[in-house]
Amino acid sequence: MRLVEKLREFENQYMYVKWATGGEYGKLISTGDDYIELDVINVDTMEYAETIIIYSPLILEVAIGGADIHRIVAEVSSKLPTE
């Protein structure tokens, strides 16, 4: 199974993605045949900084769980309006 095929299961979830020239926390927006689209989150302000498209053969690591990811989800969730 190719990485992008597996990542399709995790669309719209927060993760850390490390690739050949960098790494960022973000929300996976979509996956194509050979790319992923990631909304990058500025960890200090918890706001979306930019949207990047990463060529999938350059991806070295994807972390979907863990303490940092849970912290980001908690921060973003706490800023949602309550009714």
Short mmCIF file of the C-alpha atoms (twelve columns), coordinates in Angstrom:
data_MODEL
# 
_entry.id   MODEL 
# 
loop_
_atom_site.group_PDB 
_atom_site.id 
_atom_site.type_symbol 
_atom_site.label_atom_id 
_atom_site.label_alt_id 
_atom_site.label_comp_id 
_atom_site.label_asym_id 
_atom_site.label_seq_id 
_atom_site.Cartn_x 
_atom_site.Cartn_y 
_atom_site.Cartn_z 
_atom_site.pdbx_PDB_model_num 
ATOM 1  C CA . MET A 1  0.000   0.000  0.000  1 
ATOM 2  C CA . ARG A 2  1.324   3.418  -0.940 1 
ATOM 3  C CA . LEU A 3  1.593   6.199  1.621  1 
ATOM 4  C CA . VAL A 4  -0.977  8.448  -0.077 1 
ATOM 5  C CA . GLU A 5  -3.487  5.590  -0.125 1 
ATOM 6  C CA . LYS A 6  -3.099  5.145  3.627  1 
ATOM 7  C CA . LEU A 7  -3.247  8.903  4.279  1 
ATOM 8  C CA . ARG A 8  -6.655  9.118  2.565  1 
ATOM 9  C CA . GLU A 9  -8.029  7.462  5.698  1 
ATOM 10 C CA . PHE A 10 -6.749  10.386 7.782  1 
ATOM 11 C CA . GLU A 11 -8.045  13.355 5.764  1 
ATOM 12 C CA . ASN A 12 -9.283  16.262 7.926  1 
ATOM 13 C CA . GLN A 13 -7.143  15.152 10.879 1 
ATOM 14 C CA . TYR A 14 -4.234  16.937 12.537 1 
ATOM 15 C CA . MET A 15 -0.744  15.516 12.119 1 
ATOM 16 C CA . TYR A 16 2.939   16.249 11.907 1 
ATOM 17 C CA . VAL A 17 4.483   15.726 8.479  1 
ATOM 18 C CA . LYS A 18 8.240   15.650 7.902  1 
ATOM 19 C CA . TRP A 19 9.577   15.730 4.358  1 
ATOM 20 C CA . ALA A 20 12.974  16.097 2.673  1 
ATOM 21 C CA . THR A 21 13.277  19.864 3.194  1 
ATOM 22 C CA . GLY A 22 11.195  20.541 6.308  1 
ATOM 23 C CA . GLY A 23 8.398   19.528 8.617  1 
ATOM 24 C CA . GLU A 24 5.170   21.109 9.859  1 
ATOM 25 C CA . TYR A 25 2.129   20.518 12.051 1 
ATOM 26 C CA . GLY A 26 -1.112  20.810 10.164 1 
ATOM 27 C CA . LYS A 27 -4.431  19.442 9.060  1 
ATOM 28 C CA . LEU A 28 -4.487  17.075 6.101  1 
ATOM 29 C CA . ILE A 29 -6.921  18.521 3.578  1 
ATOM 30 C CA . SER A 30 -6.660  16.095 0.677  1 
ATOM 31 C CA . THR A 31 -4.485  13.491 -0.983 1 
ATOM 32 C CA . GLY A 32 -3.939  12.981 -4.671 1 
ATOM 33 C CA . ASP A 33 -2.152  10.275 -6.615 1 
ATOM 34 C CA . ASP A 34 1.289   11.697 -5.787 1 
ATOM 35 C CA . TYR A 35 0.766   14.634 -3.397 1 
ATOM 36 C CA . ILE A 36 -0.843  15.704 -0.146 1 
ATOM 37 C CA . GLU A 37 -2.384  19.092 0.661  1 
ATOM 38 C CA . LEU A 38 -1.729  20.302 4.210  1 
ATOM 39 C CA . ASP A 39 -3.061  23.370 6.045  1 
ATOM 40 C CA . VAL A 40 -0.073  24.379 8.168  1 
ATOM 41 C CA . ILE A 41 -0.770  25.490 11.747 1 
ATOM 42 C CA . ASN A 42 1.361   28.087 13.495 1 
ATOM 43 C CA . VAL A 43 1.836   26.305 16.830 1 
ATOM 44 C CA . ASP A 44 2.410   29.571 18.738 1 
ATOM 45 C CA . THR A 45 -0.812  31.291 17.628 1 
ATOM 46 C CA . MET A 46 -2.824  28.153 16.730 1 
ATOM 47 C CA . GLU A 47 -3.923  29.783 13.456 1 
ATOM 48 C CA . TYR A 48 -3.612  28.425 9.955  1 
ATOM 49 C CA . ALA A 49 -0.492  29.910 8.414  1 
ATOM 50 C CA . GLU A 50 -0.625  28.587 4.858  1 
ATOM 51 C CA . THR A 51 -1.630  25.672 2.671  1 
ATOM 52 C CA . ILE A 52 1.150   23.608 1.163  1 
ATOM 53 C CA . ILE A 53 1.211   20.796 -1.371 1 
ATOM 54 C CA . ILE A 54 3.886   18.169 -0.783 1 
ATOM 55 C CA . TYR A 55 5.081   15.704 -3.397 1 
ATOM 56 C CA . SER A 56 4.519   12.363 -1.660 1 
ATOM 57 C CA . PRO A 57 7.862   10.676 -2.536 1 
ATOM 58 C CA . LEU A 58 9.565   13.414 -0.467 1 
ATOM 59 C CA . ILE A 59 7.626   12.566 2.719  1 
ATOM 60 C CA . LEU A 60 9.830   10.921 5.334  1 
ATOM 61 C CA . GLU A 61 7.564   10.730 8.382  1 
ATOM 62 C CA . VAL A 62 3.937   11.255 9.379  1 
ATOM 63 C CA . ALA A 63 2.888   11.386 13.058 1 
ATOM 64 C CA . ILE A 64 -0.870  11.177 13.537 1 
ATOM 65 C CA . GLY A 65 -1.026  10.647 17.308 1 
ATOM 66 C CA . GLY A 66 1.036   11.738 20.259 1 
ATOM 67 C CA . ALA A 67 1.135   14.452 22.890 1 
ATOM 68 C CA . ASP A 68 1.897   17.315 20.502 1 
ATOM 69 C CA . ILE A 69 -0.925  16.412 18.149 1 
ATOM 70 C CA . HIS A 70 -3.385  16.104 21.041 1 
ATOM 71 C CA . ARG A 71 -2.302  19.519 22.321 1 
ATOM 72 C CA . ILE A 72 -2.982  21.097 18.938 1 
ATOM 73 C CA . VAL A 73 -6.412  19.469 18.742 1 
ATOM 74 C CA . ALA A 74 -7.223  20.712 22.277 1 
ATOM 75 C CA . GLU A 75 -6.092  24.263 21.473 1 
ATOM 76 C CA . VAL A 76 -8.080  24.431 18.244 1 
ATOM 77 C CA . SER A 77 -11.131 22.895 19.916 1 
ATOM 78 C CA . SER A 78 -11.028 25.390 22.779 1 
ATOM 79 C CA . LYS A 79 -11.337 28.232 20.278 1 
ATOM 80 C CA . LEU A 80 -14.515 26.876 18.707 1 
ATOM 81 C CA . PRO A 81 -17.608 28.939 19.513 1 
ATOM 82 C CA . THR A 82 -19.999 27.388 21.990 1 
ATOM 83 C CA . GLU A 83 -23.743 27.832 21.791 1 
# 
